[in-house]
Amino acid sequence: MLNRFIGKTVIVRDGDVDGAIRVLNRIMGSEGLFDIYRRTRYYEKPFNTRRRVSWQMCKAIYDEDMERKIRFVSRKNRVNPNPAHIF
């Protein structure tokens, strides 16, 4: 496991511990620490591990492809396909 959480500091301002805990939980959730914790809390059978890893790879490929398509469609330098001066 990578030590991604080293060097993270949450500042408690004006004694607002609840707000600092929310910020810390958001940071830990975005780094995937909760997922790792939930996954390693119980034994995961090798079949389920292979299935999960395969699903994660497929999802990463799909997300990358969709991001590329969205960037292509939303680019600014393309010719307007429906120019207003035709009608």
Secondary structure as UniProt FT lines:
FT   TURN            4..7
FT   TURN            14..15
FT   HELIX           17..30
FT   TURN            31..32
FT   HELIX           33..40
FT   HELIX           46..73
FT   HELIX           84..86
//
